[in-house]
Structures are given as structure tokens and as C-alpha cells.
């Protein structure tokens, strides 16, 4: 009985939950994006590619062993004609045929490189650099996705709050219109005040519609980044908290960025790879030495029948091989020159990237400081604007103030609220951008 009661209660609770509804926080949104984003999942597969390249490079140092087998059917045997002359001077000829119609061969071949002019060692190191390069590439994509989703989430909250402000502004304008209309009918308000109230109420509607559309687009963009159906209802945080950021030291942040930024580390790995490629190309001037061996079995039979396969003979040889290109038509020289150009270009790219990162950090710090100043300036402005609107209402209802004063107070209240939302949004986005600029892992707090 208790089981059925519990089951019924669970069904009731389940039916009470809206279908397709997800409660999201900033942290959960980023985690969901990293879990579902195709670009991030694709770059994770690059690790397997690098592992394959490492195995391929390392194979050059290991011995190679192969087996081969061959069957040869001779249609016309090789014939040799022998001419002889007897004591009387008479010549005679004889034809001799060699081999059998059916020949079988099987063999094992072995090769062990002893010296490859450093090519194998350099290739293995390049493959190891590839591991580090892939890790940094994964971090780059991870940082980009986290920052992009975080901005979309903050944008959705800001758009929703702005929508609420403009809805309230429209409601205030309609409420004010009702009051003025009543006063106008009683002869306590002029026709001019009544017309201004009507115009103000009409102008509030387009602002509300635009704000609602912006909010809808922001949510659609967030759903797109999270790979969610378009009809999924998202429950976001109630608002944007003021980001707490202390004094920022530009020099320390630049130093941190040059240590942490995955793009800069990728650039350094490319420099190492291109330097090793020069060593590989220089190996073209040096000899290659190796040991090879072959063991072979042969059988020559007059018939194809397997029962007649007998009389196998075995041969075995071992050789020391030296291959040294004395002159290759300047091919090696050309390859070395190209490799040096690639290395020098990677050094220049690294230097340019270093300056770009410094400028990016400097720009991010400037935007954080600007947003902080805006938030501080608007700290008590909303409360002051609300108080101003309340006073304007009281003054107008008591016949002391004018309709113009009241509408100015209402416009100031709406604008101040929107400015406050925008400032908090810009500060949170600026901090997120600064975190990305210095290469820190994404986090809600700085």
C-alpha cells in the first residue's frame, strides 16, 4: 500500500513539473556547453590522432619483420643450347632445360636501423611536442566556448531585466494616463496634460515590444549554444550580481597571460617543432646505416599437387647496409632553407602574439575599470530616481507639480534602471573577458 501511495505521489509531482524546463546557473550553462558542444568534442579527438603520429614516429627506431610467399608457374622452361665440336671437326648441338614448372618461395625479412642521422629521434620529439600542442588547443577551445556561453547567459539575464523595466514603464505610463484622464474629466487637468499622458503611454509600447524581442533573441541564442530545442523553457538566475574585482596590476596580469594563454603556448610548441624539422632535413647530408637479414625457403616441383611439395631448401643471409647520398641535386639544401624559413616565421609569429596578448590584457583591464566606475556611479541613482518619481506623483496629484515634471521623472527612472542593468552586465562581461585574456580557467568569481 505504501508503495502505491509513493508511486502516486511521484506521478503527481512529475505532472506538476513543466515539460522541457531547465534551471540554469552560469556555472551549469558553461558545463552543459562543454559537454554538448561539437567543436569541443571534435578537438578532444585530436589526442588520438597525435597518439597515432607518435606511434608512427617511434616505429622508425624499432626492427621491421615481414613475411612473404610466392608461387611461380613456368609455362616454357628456360632453354640453353650447347654447341660442341668433335675431333673430326663436326659440330653438334644439344638443348638443355632448367627449372621445374612449379616453384614455391617463402621468406622472412628483417631490418634494424642502426643510425638514421637523428631523424627518428627528432620525429619522436616532434610527436611529443604534438601532445603539448593538442592540449593547448583543447584549452583554447574550452576557454572560447566558456567565455562565449557566459556572455550569452549574462546577455539573456540583462535582456530579461530590461524587458521587465520597460513593461513596468508601460504600466506606469498607463496608470498615469488613467489618473490624468480622471482629472481631466473632473476639470482639474488641462487638455494638454491629457494629450501628453496619451503620447507617453503610446511611446512606451514600442519600447516594451523591442525589449521583449531582444529578450527572446537572447534566450534563443543561449539555447543555440547549449544545443537545446527552441521550445525549452530556461529558468535563469534572478539577476546579475555585481562582480567583485580589486585593484588590477597590469604588469602582473600581462605576465600571467604570457604564462597561461594556451595560444601563446601553442606558438612556443610550433617553434620547437619547426626547429626539430631543421634537424630532420639536415639528416639528408648524413648516411643511414642498418642491418638486414633474410631467411628463404624454396621448392621446385614438377606437379602442382600438394602431396608432392617436398625437397624444400633453405638459405639465410645477413648484411650491413650503408646508404649515403653524395649529391642529390641540392634537394637537401632546399629543404633546409624552407625549414629555416618556417622556424623564423614561427619566431616572428610568437613575438607578434606576445604583443597582441599584452594589448588584449590592457584593453580588458581598461574595460573592467570603466565598468566598475559606471556601477559605482549608478550605485544609489536608481533609489534616487524612484524617490523622484514618487515625489512627482504626489506633487501632480496635489496640483503643485506639472505633467511634464512627472513624465520627466518617469523617463529618468526607466533610463536609470536600464543603465544600472547595462552597467552590471558590462562589468560581468568585462571580467569574463579579462579572465579569458589572462588565460585563467572560467569561474563565476574573479
Secondary structure, DSSP 8 states (H G I E B T S, - for coil): -HHHHHHHHHHHHHHHS-TTEEE--HHHHHHHHHHH-HHHHHHHTHHHHHHHHHHHHHGGGS-EEEEEEEEEE-SS-EEEEEEEE-TTS-EEEEEEEES-SEEEEEEEEEEEEEE-TTHHHHHHHHHHHHHHHHHHHHHHHHHHHHHHHHHHHHHHHHHHHHHHHHHHHHHHHHHHHHHHHHHHHTTSS-HHHHHHHHHHHHHHHHHHHHHHHHHHHHHHHHHHHTT--TT-EEE--SS----------HHHHHHHHHHH-HHHHHHHHHHHHHHHHHHHHHGGGS-EEEEEEEEEEEEEESS--GGG----EEEEEEEEEEE--S--TTHHHHHHHHHHHHHHHHHHHHHHHHHHHHHHHHHHHHHHHHHHHHHHHTTTHHHHHHHHHHHHHHHHHTTSS-HHHHHHHHHHHHHHHHHHHHHHHHHHHHHHHHHHHHT----S--
